[in-house]
Amino acid sequence: MAKKKPKKQRKKRLRDIASMQELSANATNMVHLKQAMPILEPLFKEFGVEVDKMEDALQNIDGMARQTSEFVSIPDRFNNFFAEHGWIMYSMMNFEVAKEAVLKAEMGNFKAAQELLIEYYNVETVQFQLRRLNSIKAFRPRMDLAIKALIDYEEKRYHACVPVILALTDGLVNELHEDHKGISAGSTKLEAWDSIAAHSQGLGKIVRILRKGRRKTTAAQISLPYRNGILHGTDLGYDNLTVAAKTWALLFAVGEWATKVERGETTAPKDKEEESLIDILEKVQETERFKQEIESWKPRDWISINTESFIQGSPEYALNEFLKFWMQKNYGKMTMILPHKVFDAKTAPLKVRDQFKSQLLTSYEFVSINDVALSNTTVSVRLHVEEFGRQQEKSHDFIMICEDDQGSLVSRSKAGSKWVSYTWYL
């Protein structure tokens, strides 16, 4: 009797991770709801649902569903084109840049797509991404070297910055991985639940490139960040912008995995309850309200920098409270400004203490307050800090974001929202 052939396992896709599936399911549910409205309308009216408002909210649902479909498809399309060339998608990568690169590649202009990606990793992008990495405790001791590598990058000293970035990436993996092995170890898997970067089709693909032996010395120019060849001195032709940009991209992708590890989010949580029809209706109406607020929003005409005039619930009020707690060394209360998705509530006070224990805030003054968007205000503050016995004056921009308790961007007027900052550290 002939043996049955084993079933071929379907290739894992990024669109199948939990957050992408949830986006797709929500869009599909809303489309189905719109289609069923003629039947459900009498029932909704009986329950006192404002049908007119709901129909207005569902008006643009088909377009939103198409946008959602495109959004969840881009990571897979991006990695299919670029992973073998040293680029992978990660959550903090600019979506529009990734999308444009994919479209150029699909049109056959792969060279232009790569040039776009190289251009994206300019000094400003790297600075912004490094600020995000500062939320990772294991990366903070490495930040000084990362900044020096960025200076070399800006001055086009790629021969100097590339080995440093690779070493920092290797050290970050070594410190956080359960096996305490670097990125080049054959047993090292960088995977985490619901992560775009930490996926078999993301970092799983790119580390196979880094692990290549590269034992033969060559001076030929390379375009991939071969970790072994560069750090072991056999790939001598790495001194170029392409390799440097891809090395930064690798570090930021690994940073997504590291964040998941430090937050204990490498495995799936318990299953959530399925959303009811009423939950979906509320979500539709809430989305439409948020959209309307964004369209009608205008920045405040004039904002006083006098702390006594700050109104409770405003971003400047929240920041002022944070600074007062800092002066009191009240690290527990200082966590009120931390984004929900950055730290676990139990460990947050300790991590804030680690960041600020050597810095005593002696005084401060608000310099400017600028409303950037409905849920975004930038507050510039001049700080007088005593650090290791020395008084220093520092200027710092706190980018204040309005979030709910799930870490989602919400309106300033939403009940239960709070102002947080991803630039809370100095």
N, C-alpha and C positions, 0 to 999 in steps of 0.2 A: 504493500500500500504506500503510495507516494506521500511523503511528508508535506504538510502544509507550510507554505512559505510564511515566515514571520511577517506580521503587519509592519509596513514601513511607517516609522514615526513621522508625524508632521513636523516640519521645521518650526521651531519656536519663533514667534514674531513679536515685535515690540508693541504692535497694536493689540496684542492679547494680554498685556499687563493690566492690573486691576483698574488703575485710574483711566486708562484709555478705553477699556471696556465699559466703565461707568459713563464716560462721556458719550460713547456711541449709544448705549442703552437709553440714556436720558433723551438724546435727540430722537431716537426711534420712537420712544414712548410719546413724545410730544407730537410727532407727525401722526401717529395713530390716534391720538386724542383729537387733533384737528379734523381728521377724516371722520371720526365718530361724533363730532359735535352736533350735526343735525338730529341724531338719535338721542343724544344725552342732554340736549338743551332743556327740554321740559323737566327732566329729573333734577337738573342743577337748579332751576328756578324754584322748584319746590323746597330745596334745601337752602334757599336764600343766597345762592352764589350769584355774584355780579357778572352775568353772562356777557354783557356788552364789553366790559373791560377785559374779560378773558379772551374773547374773540379778537380784540385788538392786539392782545399779547401774542396770540397764535398767528397773527397775520403774516409775520415774517419767518415763521418756523421752518418753511421749506429751504429758504436761503441759509438759515442757521444750520440746518441738518447737512447741507452740502459743505458748508465751511468746516463743520465738525468732522465729516468724512475725510476731507482733505487734511485737516490737522492731524488726525490719528494715523494717516498713511505716510506722512512725511518722514518720521524717524526710520521706518523700514526702508523707504526708498532712498533716503540719505545714506544709510549704512550699506545698502546693496551697491551703491555707486562708489562710495568713498572709503569704506573701512579698510579694504586691501591697499589703499593709498595713504593710510595713516590718519584719517579723520573719522571720528564717530560722533554721533549726536549725544547730547546730554541735556539735562533739564534746564540749565542756566544759559544754554546757547541761544542766541537770538533766532527766533523762529523764522522771521522774514528772510534773514540771510540764508538759513538752511534751505528754505523753500526756493529761493532764487537760484541757489547752487544746484538744487535738484532739477529745476526746470531747464537750466542751461545744459546740464548733463544729458537730460532726456532729448534735448534738441540736437545733440551731437557735439556741443561746444564744451568739451570736457576741460580744455585748457582754460577757458574763461571762468568756468566753475571753480577750478582750483585757485586761480588768481583772486577771485572774490573771497574765498576762504582765507587765503594768506593775508589779504588786505584787512579782513575783519579783525584779525589778531594784532591790532595796532596797540600802541602804548596805553591808550584810554581804556580799551577793552580789557587788557591784562590787569590794569590797576583795579578796575571794577570787580573783576573776577577774584582777584587776590583778597579784596575786602570780604567777599563771601567766605573765602577759605579761613578767614580769621575766626569764624564761629566754630571751627574744628579745634578742639583743645590740643590734639596731637600735632597740629600744624603750626601753632603759634610760636614755638621755639625755632621753627624753620623760616619764619616770616622775614627775619633780617637778611638771611641769605637770598630769599626770593626777591626782595626789593633790590639787592645788589645785582642779581641776575637781570632784573628788569632794566636797571641803568645800563648794563652791558648791552642788552637787547636794543634799547633806544639808540645807543651809540654804534650799533651794528657790529659789536664784538661777539658774534655768534659762537666763535670758538670758545669763548669764556662762559657764556650763559647756558649753552646746551648741556654740558656735563653736570652743571650745578642743578638745573631743573630735573634732570633724570635722577640724580642722587637724592634730591628732596622727595621725588615721587616714590623712589625705591624705599626710602626710610619711612615714609608715611605708611606704606603698605606693610612693611616689616613690623612697625609698632602696633598696628591695629589688627592685622590678620591673626586668626586663632593659632596658626602654625608658626607665627613670627618668622616668616620667610619673605624675602623681597619679591618684587613683581616678576622677576625672571625665573623664579623657581617653578619647575614643572608641575608641582602639586598645588600651586597658588591659583585659586579660583576667586575672581572678584565679581561675585553675584549677590544681589539683594532683591528682596521682594519689592515689586512695584517701582522699579527703577529703570530709566531709559538707558543710562550709561552702564550700570552694574548688571549686565545681561549677557547671555551667551552670544548674542548677535552684536554686542557693543564691545565692552572691554574684553570679553571672551575671544573676540576675533583679533583685536589689536595686540593683545599680549603675545599671541603666537608669532607676530612679526618681531616683537622685542626680544623674544627668546632665541631667535636664530643664532647659531654658533658664531658665524662671521670670524673664523679663525685665521683666514688668509689676509695678510696685510695688503691694503689697496689704498691708493691715493685718489682714485676716481671719485668724482662728486656723487654723493648719494642724495636721495630725496625722502628717505624714511628714517625715523629716529631709532636706528638699531641700537638698543641699549648695550648689548654685549660688545658689539664692535666698537662703539664710541668710547665706553668706559674702560675697555681693555686695550685700547690703543691700536686696533687693527683697521677700523674704518676712519681714515684720515681726512676724507672729503666731506665732513659734516658741517663745515663752516659756511653755512648759507641760511638765508631767511626762511626757506621752505621747511628745513629741518627744525629750525628754532620755533616757528609758528606751530608746527605739529607737536613739538615737545610741550609747549604751553597748553595746547588743547588736551593732550594726554593728562597733564597734571590736573586740569579742571574736571575732566571726566572721572579721574580717580577720586577727586574731592567729593563727588556725589556719592560714591561708594563709601568713603570714609565717614561722611555725615550720617549715612544710614547705620553704619556700625556703631558710632558713638551714641546714637539715639536708640539703639536696640531695635532697629526696624529691618533687620535682614530677613526675617521670616514673617509670613502672613499673620495678621491678627485674627481674632475670632470673627466668624461670619457676621455681617451686619444684617439687620432685618430688612426684608424687601420693602420698597416704598409702595405705599398705597396710592390709589388714584388721587386722593385728596392731597397727599404730599406732592405729587407731580403738579397738580393744579397750583398749589401754593408756590412751587418753584417757578412755574411759568410766569405767574403774576409778579413775583419778586424780581425775576430777571428783567421783565418789562419795566418795572418801576426804576430799577437801577439804571437801565439804558436811558430812560427819560431824564433821570437826574444828571447823568453824564452829559447828555446833549444840552441841557438847560443850565448847567453849572457855570458860575462865574467866580473868579477869585475875589476875596474881600478887597474893598477899595483901599482901606488903610488899616494897618494892624499895629497897635502900640507895642513897643518892646519893654514897657514898664510891667514888671512881673505882678504888681498889685492889681493891674487891670485885666489879667488873664481870666478867661471864663472857663469854668469847669466843663470838661468834655472837649475842649479845644486841644490841638496838638501841642501848642506852646505850654498849656497848663500841665499836660502829662509830662512833658520834658522837664519843666520846672520842679515838679514833684520828684522826678528821678534824680535831679542834681542836688536837691535838698537832702535826699536819702544818702547820696554819695558823701556829702559833707559830714553826715552823721555816722558813716561807715555801716549803714543798715543794708547789708548785702541782700537780705531776704526781701525787703521792700523794693529794692532796685530791680528785681526781676519783673516788676510790673510793665517794664518797657520792652521786654524780650519778646520776639515773635513766637507765636504758638508752635510753629514747626521747627524751631531751632533747638530748643532744649526741653528735656523732660522736667516737669514741675518739681520733682523730688530732688534732682541734682542741680537745678538752676542756681540756687543761692551759692553753692560751693564753687560753681564755675564763674559766677560773677565775682566772688571773692578772689579767686585765682587771678582774675584779670585786673582787679583794682587794689589789691592789698598793698602794693608798693606805691600806690598813687593816692595822695590825700588831696582832695579838692578843698582849697582854702577860700576861694571866692570865684564868682563868675558873673558875666553880664551878657545879656542877649544883644546881638548885633543887628540881625535882620530876620524877618519871618516872611517866607515867600510861598504862597499857595500855588502849587504846580498843577494839580489836578484835583478832581473830586475827592480822591482818597489819598492824596499825597501833598505834604507840605515840607519844605526844607527850612530848617531853623539853624542859623549860624550863631555860634556862641563863642565868646572869649573866656577861656578857663585859666585860672591860676592854680597850679598843681605843685605840691611838694613831693618830689620823687627822690628817694635815697638821700634825703637831707638837703636837696637843692630845690629852690623855687624856680618854676618854669611857667612861661605864658604860652598857651597853646590855643590856636583857633581851630574849631571843628564844626563841620556841617553834619547835623543830625537829620537824616532823611526819615521823616515820620510817615508811617503808612497806617491806614485805618483798616483793621481786620476784625473778623468775628472769632469765636473761640475754637474754630476749626482751622484758622489760619488763612481763610479766604478773604480776598479784597471786598470790602463793603462800603456803603455810603457813610458819610459823616453822621448822618441823621439816624442811622439804624440803631435800634435799641440793643443794648448788650455789646456794642462794638467797643473796641479800645484802640488807642494809638500806640504803635510799637515802632521800633527802629532797628533796621538791619545794620546800621552804622553806630550802634550804641557803644562800641569799644573805641579806644583811642589808638 
